[in-house]
Structure formats: C-alpha cells, structure tokens
C-alpha cells in the first residue's frame, strides 16, 4: 500500500484578468453605430448625471422622437421633411428601366446593387464605393463590367445619376447630350469653382491664368481647350449651357434603401487629403505625413449620427459619488472607442498609402497582426473593428470601403531588378490582386477550361510565386469549380 503525504507549497504566478469596465469598453468598440445610439440613450436614461447636448441623428419613429422627451419638440420644417413620401422612388424608376434590358445575370445583379447604393441625390459618393460591390465569387464581375454598368445607369432617365457627386453629374449630362463645347466640358470637369462669381470677364481671366500656370510646370501635357477661343462670348455661352443642366437629377423622386440592406453603412472613419506638409506622423491628432509630398492625410472619427453627451455641470452637487463615477466611466469608454478606431485608421492609412493616393487596385498585403503589433494593442481589438461580418466602413476620396477591404494576405512576386541584368527583385502582392489577375486570365480564355496546373504556370511565368493548392483555394473563393467539372455539359 502506497503512502500518501501532503505538502504545502507557496507559488507565485501572474494572472491577467480583464476588469468589468474593460470588457464593457471592448464590447462598445464592436458595436455598430445604430446599436451604440440605443446604448447611449439607455445609459443616459438610467444615469441622471449624464445629459445629451445635441443629437444630429434624431428622427421620428411612430410619431415620437427617438430618445429623451426634451428632443421631441421640432419645428414645422422638420415635420415636413419626415412626412411620408408617396412619389415613385428613384430606385423603382431605374429598376423598371433595368428590367426591360437584356443583360447577363452578372451585369443585372451588379447594376441592381449600384442602383440601390445611390443616395438621395442619386450619387454614390456618400455610400459604398462601387468597387466594393463587385462579387468576388463571380469572376465575370470585373472592373470593366462595373464601368459598363455605371455608364448604363448614367444614361438612364433621369440622366446623370450614379455619379460620385452632383458636380460630376453635370459633366456626365453634358457628355451624354453630345452638344457641349470643349470649353464647357473643361469647366465641368472639376473646375466649377471658376464660375464663382459667374461673371464672364472674371471666368475668362481665371481660365487663361490656369492655362498659363499649367504650362509653367515641367512636362505639362496639352490641355483640351488650348485650340479654343477663350473670350467673353465663348465663356458666356458655356455658362448659359451649364445653367440649363439639371443640378439635382433625382429631385423628382423619393428614395429607398436596398431591401436586403436597409441599414445605412456603419461609417466610423473619414480619410481626407489635406494640403500642407507635416514633419512626422501624429496619430494622436489623426495626421499621416507623406514623404516628399505637399499634402498629408487626416483621419477623423465619424460621429455625426451619434448623440453628443457630457457630464451634467451640477452632477457632483446633485448626485452621489457612485452615480457620478459610473457616468465618468461611460464617457471614458466612449472616448476609448473613438481613440482606438482613429489609431487603427491611422495605421491602415500608413500601411496603404498607395491606395489612398491612387485609389482601388493598389492594395498591399496587410494583416491585422501587423496593425496590432505596430500600435501595441491586442489582435482581438483590431479584429473587433475590421471583422468581415458587420464590418465598419471608412469614407475615402474614392468612396466608401469596409475596414476589412484594407487587409489582405500576400503572395511573393519577382521581377527584373535592372534593365540589363538578370537578377530579380523580390516583393509581394496582395491575395486580392492575385484573384483579380486570375479572373482576368480566365475571362480572356474565351471558354477554354484551364486546369489549376495551367493557371499556376501562367501566374508563375508572370512573376507571381504561387503554389497549385493556393490557386485551387483562390479559385474556390471565386466561386469556380475545377476544370473537369467546368468541362461537363
């Protein structure tokens, strides 16, 4: 029989436990804007030490204003804006025209997404970027098809919808009409500010000064209006033409959201290009420096639809300490959410400068782990902001993109390092770029069914170092079966 003995030992270990407040703060980080609005109102209604200063997102629901009673009183103009609109919606009007066209399933689906992605002005600038509507599981939905779909909708009645903004809409209307002078198109192409004020003499002088300044730059190309006469008469004709265009093509119709996506995108950040050189990055202020450039990027927290709350000025004198401390902790959690999202936005911009300078198609390999390490935060914190499911969106110069769009794994590439040498330079390309390349190759085969081995060989010859099993995985993600099943009738 074995002897059993008991010994008492003293050990020391370090255990990390998340406090209840920290858990709640991380939960708030993941909340979509709509849910956070409800949470703010719930906490304010339960804690009298907090008060709402303003709420730009307040709206009528069931005859009453959302939120506290003090926000129920609104003027007559607001009531008019929120009354039921029985007019035909812009989406219904465009879909009626789309349904009468003979389109492939891919073009129809993509066109429908574009139509339901338009805002109340008939533009997409405040909605999702058109490129983000492409279905990666449909290899035929390429950027070229997207361009055709956009142009098709722009030509529908009313002419000039599906543009980035109303200024571009005027330019599109003039191009489609086909009777605008080169001078008119030149003004409409991003130079409407020349018409402020719309006095022909002053506009003509601005145009001449612009052309003169343009040619003072090195390697300046020829402008399309250099062979045109720029004088008071030609400028007057251009102004009169522009004034006859429709500045609000969607004004005769009401608006509706997509049936399956009635909630607006959860925009949490805006990234803008600002003039001026800054010596170094300042993440605390949301500023990203651009080496050797005369501009920088500004990252801002998009809190426009959230109510602004504060600690009541008389909180300490009217309420007990526990109530006030609870209110202060809630405000701290709100600020933690805001600061964490802005920091992650700065890291994304810093790592994806090519995209924010040049636009879609210039995404580099980037993982959430890289962002977490660079900021010194946990990987799960980054994942809460950029998860593909319920992803938060970032408003950019090129449109609205989900935060997950900026994260992509990398594939090694090689390319000639010099003009006369045989050595190669190593680098990497994002997985999304490889999938686009695969889609282009398959689309160019005119029905030929390439095997995974053949596709791998083509990619390797182009400098993309990729294994056959990786090609098979990406092909599956594009929604394509293997070549044998694709050959079956």
N, C-alpha and C positions, 0 to 999 in steps of 0.2 A: 504494500500500500504506500503510495507516494505521500510525502509530507508536503503540506501546503503552508506557505509562510506569507505574511503580508508585510510589505514595506511601505513606508510613507516617503514620497519624494516631492521635492519642490522644483517645478519647471517654470520657465518664463517664455512666453510666446507673444507675438504681436498679431492682433486680430483687428481687421478694419471693418467697421460696421457703419453703414450709411444711416445718418440721422433721419428722422421722420420728415424734417423740413427739406433735407437734400433730396430725398425720394420724391417729395411733392414737387420740388423745383424741376427735377428731371422729367417728371410726368407733364408739367406745364410746357416744357421745351418741345414735347412731341405733339401737343395739342394743335389741331388746325384752328384757324382764326375764328371760325364760327363757334367752335366748342369753347375757345378761350373767352369769347364775348359772354357766353352764358355763365362761365365760371366767374368772371369778374362781377357780373350782376348778382350772382348768388352770394358771393363773399361780401359785397357792399351792402346787400340787404340784410345780411346776418351780423355784420360788424358796423356799428354806428360811428366808429372812429374814422371810417373811410367815407369819402364822398366823390361823386363824379363831377368833374369840372366841365367837360363837354363830351359829346358823342356824335361825331360826323356820320356814323353808320346807323343812327337811329332810324327806324322806319315803322310804318303802320302794319299791324298784324291783327286781323279780326276786329278792326275798328279801334284798337288801342295801341298806344306807342309801346314798343318793346322797352323794358327796363323800368326805372322808377317813375312814380307818378309825377314828379316835378318836370319830366320831359314830355308830358302828354300835350301840353299846350303849344300849338304851332299855328303859323299864320295861314291865311286863306290860300296863298300861292302854293304852299306845301301840300295842302289838301288837294288842290287841282292836279299837282304832279303825281299824286298817288292814287288818283281815281282810276277805275277800271277803263282800259282802252280796248274798244271793240273793233278797231281797224284791223285789216289784214296785216299780219306780221311780215317783216322783211324776209324772214326765213321761209314762210309759206309761199310768198311770191316767187322767190328764187327757186325753191324746190319744185314748184309747178312747172317752171321752165326746164329744170334739170330732168324731170321725169319724162319730158317729151323728146329727149335726145337719146340717140343710140350710143351707149357707152359701154366699155368693158366693166366688169364688176369692180375691178381695182380703181378705175377712174371715177366710177359712180360713188363708191364709198369715200374716196379721198375728197371729192367735190362736196359731198354731204357734210363731211367734217369741217371743211373750210367755211361752208355757209353757216353752220351752227357755231362757228368760232368767231363770228363777227359781233362787234359791239353795237351799241345803239346808234352810232354814227355810220355803221356799215363798214367799219375798218377793223383791222386785226391788231393794231399797234398796242392796245391795252389788254389783249387776250393772249392766248398761246401763240408762240412763233409757228408759222406754217410748217417749218422743217420738223418740228416735234410731233406733227400729226401723221407723219409717214409711219406705216405699219412695218416694223422690221421683219415680221413673219410673211410679208408679201414682197418678194424680191422685185416684182414688176413696178412697185410703187417707188420710183426713183425721183431724184430732184428734177429731172427733165419732165416727168409726168406731172409733178407738183406745179411746175411753171406753166404747163399747158392748162391745167385745171384752174389756176388763178386767172390766167388770161381769159379763159372761157367765161368765168363768173363776172369778170370786169366788163365783158361785152354784153352781159345780160341787162335786162331792164330792172331797175334803173342803172344806167351806165355809170361806172366809176365806183362800184362797191369793191370789197375785197382788196383794198389798198392799205398801206401801212398807216396813213393818216389822210386828213382831208386835203392837204396840200398836194400829196401825190395823186389823189383822186382827180383834182383839176387837171393835172398833167396827163393822166390817162384818158380823161374825157376828150381833151384836145387832140391827142394822138389818134384815138378811135374815130373822131369826126373827120380827120384827114384834111381839113382845110385851114389849119393853123399855120401861121408863118413861122419860119425858123426862129425869128426873134421872140415870138410869143412862147414857143416851146422852151427856148433858152431861159426865159424869165420864170416859167412854171417849173422848171427842173431845179427846184431847191433855191430859187432866188426871188421869192415873192416879197422878201423884205425890201427889195429895190423899189417897190410901189408904195412905200411909206415915207412921205405922203404921195398919193397918186397924181403928181403933177408932172406932165410930160417933159418939161425942161429939166427938172431935177432928176427924173428917172434916166433920161438920156445921158446926163453927166455921170451918174453912178455907173452906167453900163460902160461908158468909154474909160472911166477910171479903172474899172475892174479889168477890162481887157489890157490896159496898159500895165497894171500891176502883174497880171498873169504872165506877160511876156518878159517881165524882169526876172522871172525865176529861171533857173537852169533847166534845160531840156523840156521846156514848156511845149505841149502839143498845140496844134492848131484848133481854135475854137470854132464851133459850127456857125457862128454869126459874123465871122470876120469879113465875109464877102457880102454881107448885108449892109444896107444903108441904115445907120442909126441916127435919126433926127427926130424932131418933134412930131412930124407926121406919122412916121412908122411906129414910134412909141405910142402915140395916141391910138392908132389902130389896134395895137397889141393890148392896150388897157381896155378898150371897148370890147374886144373879143373875150378877154378874161372875165369881165363883168357879166357877160351873157352865160357863162358856165354856171352849173348848179353847185354851190358850195356845200350843200347838205343833201346828197342824193338819197339818203334813207329817211328824210324828214316826213314823207307821206305815209310811212308805215310804222307800226308798233314793233316791239322786239320781244323775242323769246329765247330762252336758253335751250341747249340740246336736251331732248327728252331723257337721255340716259345720264346727262351730266348737268343737272340743273344748278348745282352749286358752282359759284364762280371759283376760278383757281385761287389757291391759298398763297397769295403773294407775300413773301416775308422780307425780300430784299430788292433794292433797286441799285443798279450799277450804271453810272453815267461817266462820260468822258468830260473832264473839266480842263479848261485852259490854265496854263501856269506850270512852272517847274517846281518840284519839291525835292529837297536833298536826299530824303530817305523815306522808306515806308513808315506810316504812322497808323498801325492797326487800331489803336485806341480811338482815333478820330475817323477811321474808315478810309484812309488815304493810301493809295498804292502808287509808288513812284515808277516812272517809265524811263529807263536809261536812254540818254541821248535824244529825248523827245521833249517837245514844248507843251506837253499836257500830262495829266495824271488821271487816275480813276478814283471815283468817290463811291464808296459803298454805304448805303443808308438803310436803316431798318424801316420797313414799310408798315407803319402802324396807323395808316389813315382811316381804317374802318374799325379800330378798337377805341373804346371809350378811354378818355384821359382821367385817371383817378389820382387822389392825393390824400394825405393825412389831414383830417379836419383841423383847422387852426386852433380850435378850442378843445382838441382831443384830450390833452393832459389834464385839463381842469375839469372836464365833464365826465370822463370815463376812467375806470380802474386801470391799473398798470397792465394787467394781463390782456385786456382788450386792446390797448394801445400797442403793446409789443406784438400781438398777433397781427395787427394791421400793418405794422412796420415790416414784419417778416413777409407778408404777402407782397408788399411793394418791392421788397428785396428780391423775391422770386421773379417778379415781372421784369425787373432790371437784369437779373441773371439770364433770363431767356433772351432778352434783347441783345445784351452784350455778347453772349455765346454765339448767337446767329450771325451777328456782324463779324465777329472774329473768323468764323468759318467761311463767310462770304469773302473776306479779305484773302484768306488762304487759297480759296478757289481761284480768285482773280489772279493772284500772284503766280499760281501754277499754270493757268490757262490764258496767259497774256495774248497768245496768238489768236485765240477765239475772240477775245474782247476787242482786239484791234482789227481783225479781218473778217470775223463772222463764222457762221456754220461751215463745217468741213475742215476746221483747224483745231479739233480737239486732240490733246496729247494724252498719253497714258497717265492716269492718276488714280490712286486708291485711297480709300477712306483712312487706312492705316497711316499713309504718308501725311495726310492733313492732321490726324490726331497727334502724331509724333512732332510735327512742326509747331503745333500750338501747345503741346504739353498737356493734352486732355485725353480722356479715355475714349477708346474706339466707339463704344456704345453711344457716347454723346454725339459724335459725328453721325452715326447711323440714325439717331432719332430725328435729325434734321434732314437727312438725304435719303431715307429709305424709299425704294421704288413705290411701295404701296403708300398711298396717301402722301405722296411727295409734295414738299413745299416748292414754290416757284420763285424764280429770280427774274426780275424785269431787266432786260438789257437793251442796248441800242438796236439789236437785231430782232427783238421780240421777247416773248415770254417762254422760259425754259424751266423744266423741273430741275431741282437741285441735283437729282441723280444723273441728269444728262452729262454733267461735267466729270463724272467718274467712269473710267474705262480702263480695263486691263491692257497690257502692252504685248506686242509681238516684235521680236528682233528683226531688223532690216539691215541690209548692207548696200552701199552704193559707192561708185568710184570716188576716191578722195581727191584726185587731181586730174587734170586734163591729159597729161602724158604718161601717168603712172598706172600700174596695175593693182596697186594697193586699194583697199576699200576702207570706208569709214563706217563704223558701227553706230547704230542708233536704235530707235524703237518707234512703232506706230501703234495707235490705239486699236483695240479689238473692233470698235465700231467702224473705223476706217477700213479695216480688212473686210468686214462684212459688206460694206459698200462696194469695195473692189470686187468681191465675189459676185455680188448681184450684177455688176456691170459686165463681168465676163460671161455669166450665164445668159444675160439678156442679149448679148452680142452673138450668141451661137446659133440663132435662128432655128431653134427647135432641136439642135444637136444635144444629146444627153451626155454630158461629161461625167466621168466617174470621179470619185474623190481623189484617186491617184493622179488622174489627168489634171484636175483642178489644182492639186498641190504642186505639181510640176510647173504649171503656168505661174503660180504665185512665187515659187522659189526662183524661177528664171527672172522675175521682175524685181528680185532682191528681198522679198518677204520670206524670212526663215520660219516656216510653219510646218508642223507635222500633219500627216494624213488624218490622225484621230482628232486633231484640233479643227481641221477643215470639216470633218464629219459633224463635230459638235456645233460649229457655226452654221453649217448647212441646216441642221435640225432646228436651230434657233430661228432661222429664216423661214421655217415652215415648209422646207422641201424634203421630199423622200429621197432615198438613194437612187442611183441611176438605173438600177434594174427595175424598180417599181415605177419609175418615171417612163420607162420604155413600154410598159404594159398598156394596151389599148384601153 
